[in-house]
């Protein structure tokens, strides 16, 4: 897996994931809040499986 999630994208994914999981754990939102695991994991691993399908990447280009 090649990293395809960049800095700001990664930070937002992690924050949104944690927020959704916290809201689900406290009962503020329904069980759908556990979907926050998806952005959290993609942010932590720096890889989104949908980006290659869409031909996207938010990682900066490597300098050669």
PyMOL commands that set and color helices and strands:
alter all, ss='L'
color gray80, all
select helices_A, chain A and resi 7-26+31-45+49-54
alter helices_A, ss='H'
color red, helices_A
deselect
rebuild
show_as cartoon
